[in-house]
């Protein structure tokens, strides 16, 4: 005999958002098309954006396929994210034994995509929903895009609340500091500079649209550096494309500087939680080659936090804290300045973030 609904624990759905990635050579072009057809990436009207996205994805297909071939033909992001979802579900089940907790993986540009995941969550009929982007720092190009599509798509039951960012809570800082500490041990007595490398965005998103991403990245780097007592460290930005001015310095520029200063480099992917093309190809292959050309030794790339216990435990704490509030909020310190695109500040103002 089934128990009455109110005598059972809560059904809690935790939706984990990430970028997604092609699972094979044939999916590279449609993945790229979905990426560049997102108005958060190319802010043109659809009548212009869609044909431009087709053109870009067609032109970049071959080179992108070659990069994914270096990783076995497809992106490891989905299996990595599923491993995080499994670890988080177990951590939450241990902390909330009276509740039924289930995690769902939702990718923005390739499967499992928003429509299918929203239907899956709706069929499960949760009482509570926590939306958890796997982007530690909020940006209009990542978190806002994923959450906007989810809000437009999901029509099922459940009270929702959102963790918009977590640029420097304890678990995140502890996980980063632990991984960097291992790299420092590996470097031994050799002089090294710790370079935090974050995915870049056009500078205009910060100066004109009020995107808080740069501030949050910088704050997290400072917190990690202070935890470790670093005296030689810097922040740089990778993956620059196109003619626009991007946040800087770029990671190649920072490597050039380190080579000129005669120090080795410990490179930290501070804006990524999982291994994917920007860590396994850009950092591990392309930038390593640049480091070798500039005589940088050692060149040590710190792994992403992945399923590091401190990181997963921190995410679990963030989810549990979110269950006790409404709306959108960071886990730990969020924005320190007034940013037009900050969703928390927009809610307090009674409007929507730009």
C-alpha positions as CSV (number, residue, x, y, z in Angstrom):
1,X,0.0,0.0,0.0
2,X,1.4,3.4,-1.0
3,X,2.0,6.0,1.7
4,X,0.2,9.4,1.6
5,X,2.3,12.0,-0.2
6,X,2.7,14.2,2.9
7,X,4.1,11.2,5.0
8,X,7.1,10.8,2.6
9,X,10.3,12.8,2.3
10,X,10.7,15.4,-0.4
11,X,11.4,14.5,-4.0
12,X,14.3,16.8,-4.9
13,X,15.5,17.2,-8.4
14,X,18.9,18.8,-8.9
15,X,19.5,19.9,-12.5
16,X,23.2,20.2,-13.5
17,X,23.8,22.5,-16.4
18,X,26.9,22.5,-18.7
19,X,28.0,23.3,-22.2
20,X,27.9,19.9,-23.8
21,X,30.1,18.6,-26.5
22,X,30.0,16.4,-29.7
23,X,30.0,12.7,-29.1
24,X,31.6,11.9,-32.4
25,X,32.9,13.4,-35.7
26,X,29.4,13.6,-37.2
27,X,28.0,15.7,-34.4
28,X,30.7,18.4,-34.5
29,X,29.0,20.6,-37.0
30,X,25.5,20.5,-35.4
31,X,27.1,21.1,-32.0
32,X,28.9,24.2,-33.4
33,X,25.8,25.4,-35.1
34,X,23.8,25.2,-31.8
35,X,26.6,27.1,-30.1
36,X,26.8,29.9,-32.5
37,X,23.1,30.1,-33.1
38,X,22.6,31.0,-29.4
39,X,21.8,34.8,-29.1
40,X,23.9,34.9,-26.0
41,X,26.9,34.0,-28.1
42,X,26.1,36.0,-31.3
43,X,23.7,38.8,-30.4
44,X,22.2,39.3,-33.8
45,X,18.5,38.9,-34.8
46,X,17.8,35.3,-35.8
47,X,17.4,36.1,-39.5
48,X,21.1,37.1,-39.5
49,X,22.4,34.9,-36.7
50,X,21.2,31.6,-38.1
51,X,22.8,31.8,-41.5
52,X,26.0,33.1,-39.9
53,X,26.0,30.2,-37.4
54,X,25.7,27.8,-40.4
55,X,28.6,29.4,-42.1
56,X,30.8,29.4,-39.0
57,X,30.0,25.8,-38.1
58,X,30.7,24.7,-41.6
59,X,34.1,26.5,-41.8
60,X,35.2,25.3,-38.4
61,X,34.0,21.7,-38.7
62,X,37.3,20.2,-40.1
63,X,39.6,21.9,-37.6
64,X,37.3,21.1,-34.7
65,X,37.0,17.4,-35.8
66,X,40.9,17.3,-35.7
67,X,40.9,18.6,-32.2
68,X,38.3,16.2,-31.0
69,X,40.2,13.4,-32.7
70,X,43.0,14.1,-30.2
71,X,40.5,13.1,-27.5
72,X,39.3,10.0,-29.2
73,X,36.8,11.6,-31.6
74,X,34.4,13.2,-29.1
75,X,34.2,15.3,-26.0
76,X,34.6,13.7,-22.5
77,X,32.4,16.4,-21.0
78,X,29.2,14.4,-20.8
79,X,30.7,11.3,-19.0
80,X,32.7,13.6,-16.7
81,X,29.5,15.5,-15.8
82,X,27.6,12.3,-15.3
83,X,30.3,11.2,-12.8
84,X,29.8,14.5,-11.0
85,X,26.1,14.1,-11.0
86,X,26.4,10.6,-9.5
87,X,28.8,11.7,-6.8
88,X,26.6,14.7,-5.9
89,X,23.5,12.5,-5.8
90,X,25.2,10.2,-3.4
91,X,26.5,13.1,-1.2
92,X,23.0,14.6,-1.0
93,X,21.4,11.2,-0.3
94,X,23.8,10.7,2.6
95,X,23.0,14.2,4.0
96,X,19.2,14.0,3.3
97,X,18.3,10.4,4.1
98,X,14.6,11.1,4.5
99,X,14.4,12.6,1.0
100,X,14.4,11.2,-2.5
101,X,17.2,13.0,-4.4
102,X,17.8,12.7,-8.1
103,X,20.3,14.5,-10.3
104,X,19.7,15.4,-13.9
105,X,22.4,16.4,-16.5
106,X,21.3,19.1,-18.9
107,X,23.6,20.3,-21.7
108,X,23.1,23.5,-23.6
109,X,24.4,22.7,-27.1
110,X,24.4,18.9,-27.4
111,X,22.6,15.9,-25.9
112,X,21.0,15.5,-23.4
113,X,19.5,18.9,-24.3
114,X,17.1,21.1,-22.4
115,X,13.8,19.9,-23.9
116,X,14.5,16.2,-23.3
117,X,15.8,16.8,-19.7
118,X,12.8,19.1,-18.9
119,X,10.4,16.3,-19.9
120,X,12.4,13.8,-17.8
121,X,12.2,16.0,-14.7
122,X,8.5,16.7,-15.3
123,X,7.8,13.0,-15.5
124,X,9.6,12.4,-12.3
125,X,7.3,15.0,-10.6
126,X,9.6,16.6,-8.0
127,X,8.5,18.6,-5.1
128,X,11.6,20.7,-5.1
129,X,14.0,21.7,-7.9
130,X,17.5,23.1,-7.5
131,X,19.0,24.5,-10.7
132,X,22.8,24.2,-10.5
133,X,25.0,25.4,-13.4
134,X,28.4,23.9,-13.5
135,X,29.9,27.2,-14.2
136,X,31.4,28.5,-11.0
137,X,31.4,32.1,-12.2
138,X,28.2,33.7,-13.6
139,X,28.2,35.0,-17.2
140,X,25.6,35.9,-19.7
141,X,27.3,33.6,-22.2
142,X,27.0,30.5,-20.1
143,X,24.8,30.4,-16.9
144,X,22.3,33.0,-18.1
145,X,21.9,31.2,-21.5
146,X,21.3,27.8,-19.9
147,X,18.9,29.1,-17.2
148,X,16.9,31.2,-19.7
149,X,16.2,28.2,-22.0
150,X,15.3,26.1,-19.0
151,X,12.8,28.6,-17.7
152,X,11.3,28.9,-21.2
153,X,11.0,25.1,-21.5
154,X,10.1,23.5,-18.1
155,X,6.4,23.4,-17.3
156,X,6.4,20.6,-14.7
157,X,5.8,20.6,-11.0
158,X,8.1,21.6,-8.2
159,X,9.3,24.7,-6.4
160,X,12.5,25.9,-8.1
161,X,15.4,27.9,-6.8
162,X,18.6,28.7,-8.6
163,X,22.3,28.7,-7.6
164,X,23.5,31.3,-10.0
165,X,27.2,31.1,-9.1
166,X,29.8,30.0,-6.5
167,X,33.1,31.8,-7.3
168,X,34.6,31.3,-3.9
169,X,32.8,29.2,-1.3
170,X,34.9,27.0,1.0
171,X,34.6,23.7,-1.0
172,X,35.6,25.3,-4.3
173,X,38.6,27.1,-2.7
174,X,39.7,24.0,-0.8
175,X,39.5,21.8,-4.0
176,X,41.5,24.2,-6.0
177,X,44.1,24.8,-3.3
178,X,44.5,21.1,-2.8
179,X,45.2,20.4,-6.5
180,X,47.5,23.4,-6.9
181,X,49.4,22.3,-3.7
182,X,50.1,18.9,-5.4
183,X,51.5,20.7,-8.4
184,X,53.7,22.9,-6.3
185,X,55.1,19.8,-4.6
186,X,55.8,18.3,-8.1
187,X,57.7,21.5,-9.1
188,X,59.9,21.2,-6.1
189,X,62.5,24.0,-5.7
190,X,62.1,25.3,-9.2
191,X,60.8,28.8,-9.5
192,X,57.3,28.8,-10.8
193,X,54.4,31.2,-11.4
194,X,50.9,30.0,-10.8
195,X,48.7,31.2,-13.7
196,X,45.0,30.9,-13.3
197,X,43.5,30.5,-16.8
198,X,39.8,31.3,-17.3
199,X,37.8,31.2,-20.5
200,X,37.7,34.6,-22.0
201,X,34.8,36.7,-23.0
202,X,34.6,40.0,-25.0
203,X,35.5,43.0,-22.8
204,X,32.3,44.7,-24.0
205,X,30.2,42.2,-22.1
206,X,31.7,43.5,-18.9
207,X,31.9,47.2,-19.7
208,X,28.6,47.6,-21.7
209,X,26.3,44.8,-20.5
210,X,27.4,44.6,-16.9
211,X,28.5,40.9,-16.9
212,X,30.0,40.1,-13.5
213,X,32.2,37.2,-14.8
214,X,35.6,39.0,-14.6
215,X,35.0,40.2,-11.1
216,X,34.0,36.8,-9.9
217,X,37.0,35.1,-11.6
218,X,39.4,37.6,-10.0
219,X,37.8,37.2,-6.6
220,X,38.1,33.4,-6.7
221,X,41.8,33.6,-7.8
222,X,42.6,35.9,-5.0
223,X,41.0,33.7,-2.5
224,X,42.9,30.6,-3.7
225,X,46.2,32.5,-3.8
226,X,45.6,33.8,-0.2
227,X,44.8,30.3,1.0
228,X,48.1,29.0,-0.4
229,X,50.2,32.0,0.4
230,X,51.2,32.5,-3.2
231,X,53.6,35.3,-4.0
232,X,54.0,34.8,-7.7
233,X,50.7,34.3,-9.5
234,X,48.5,35.9,-12.2
235,X,45.2,35.6,-14.0
236,X,44.9,35.2,-17.7
237,X,42.2,34.3,-20.3
238,X,42.2,31.7,-23.0
239,X,40.1,30.8,-26.1
240,X,40.1,34.3,-27.6
241,X,38.5,34.4,-31.1
242,X,37.4,37.1,-33.5
243,X,38.5,40.7,-33.9
244,X,36.8,42.1,-30.7
245,X,38.8,43.1,-27.7
246,X,38.7,40.3,-25.1
247,X,39.5,40.2,-21.4
248,X,43.2,40.1,-20.9
249,X,46.0,39.3,-20.7
250,X,45.5,36.3,-22.8
251,X,47.0,33.0,-21.6
252,X,49.6,33.0,-24.5
253,X,50.6,36.5,-23.5
254,X,51.0,35.4,-19.8
255,X,53.1,32.4,-20.9
256,X,55.3,34.8,-23.0
257,X,55.8,36.9,-19.9
258,X,56.7,33.9,-17.8
259,X,59.2,32.7,-20.3
260,X,60.8,36.2,-20.4
261,X,61.0,36.2,-16.6
262,X,62.7,32.8,-16.5
263,X,60.1,31.0,-14.4
264,X,58.1,27.8,-14.8
265,X,54.4,27.7,-14.9
266,X,51.6,25.9,-13.0
267,X,48.5,26.5,-15.1
268,X,45.2,26.3,-13.3
269,X,41.9,26.0,-15.3
270,X,40.0,28.2,-12.8
271,X,36.7,28.5,-14.7
272,X,36.3,24.8,-15.6
273,X,35.1,22.0,-13.4
274,X,35.5,19.2,-16.0
275,X,38.0,18.1,-18.6
276,X,37.1,19.0,-22.1
277,X,38.6,20.4,-25.3
278,X,39.8,23.6,-23.7
279,X,41.8,21.8,-21.1
280,X,42.9,18.6,-22.9
281,X,43.8,20.3,-26.2
282,X,44.2,24.0,-25.7
283,X,46.1,23.8,-22.3
284,X,47.7,20.4,-22.6
285,X,48.8,20.5,-26.2
286,X,48.7,24.0,-27.8
287,X,49.9,26.0,-24.8
288,X,52.4,23.3,-23.7
289,X,54.0,23.6,-27.2
290,X,54.2,27.4,-26.7
291,X,55.7,26.9,-23.3
292,X,58.4,24.6,-24.7
293,X,59.2,27.1,-27.4
294,X,59.7,29.8,-24.8
295,X,61.9,27.6,-22.6
296,X,59.3,27.4,-19.8
297,X,60.1,24.6,-17.4
298,X,58.4,23.1,-15.6
299,X,55.0,23.4,-17.3
300,X,52.4,21.8,-15.1
301,X,48.7,21.8,-15.8
302,X,46.5,21.4,-12.7
303,X,43.5,19.0,-13.3
304,X,40.0,20.3,-13.1
305,X,38.2,19.7,-9.8
306,X,36.0,17.0,-11.4
307,X,34.8,14.7,-8.5
308,X,37.3,16.0,-5.9
309,X,35.6,15.3,-2.6
310,X,35.9,18.9,-1.4
311,X,34.2,20.2,-4.6
312,X,31.4,17.6,-4.5
313,X,30.9,18.2,-0.8
314,X,30.7,22.0,-1.4
315,X,28.1,21.5,-4.2
316,X,26.0,19.4,-1.8
317,X,26.2,22.1,0.8
318,X,25.1,24.6,-1.8
319,X,22.1,22.6,-2.8
320,X,21.0,22.0,0.8
321,X,21.3,25.8,1.5
322,X,19.3,26.6,-1.6
323,X,16.4,24.4,-0.3
324,X,15.9,26.9,2.6
325,X,15.4,29.9,0.4
326,X,13.5,31.1,-2.7
327,X,14.6,32.6,-6.0
328,X,18.2,33.1,-7.2
329,X,21.3,33.4,-5.1
330,X,25.0,32.6,-5.1
331,X,26.5,29.9,-2.9
332,X,29.0,31.7,-0.8
333,X,30.1,35.3,-1.8
334,X,28.8,36.4,-5.1
335,X,29.0,39.8,-6.8
336,X,30.6,42.5,-4.8
337,X,29.8,45.4,-7.1
338,X,26.6,46.4,-8.8
339,X,26.4,44.5,-12.1
340,X,23.5,45.0,-14.5
341,X,23.5,41.4,-15.6
342,X,23.6,39.9,-12.1
343,X,20.4,37.9,-11.7
344,X,20.3,38.2,-7.9
345,X,20.5,42.0,-8.1
346,X,17.9,42.0,-10.9
347,X,15.5,40.0,-8.6
348,X,16.0,42.5,-5.8
349,X,15.3,45.3,-8.3
350,X,12.1,43.5,-9.3
351,X,13.2,43.0,-12.9
352,X,15.1,40.6,-15.2
353,X,18.8,40.6,-15.7
354,X,19.9,42.0,-19.1
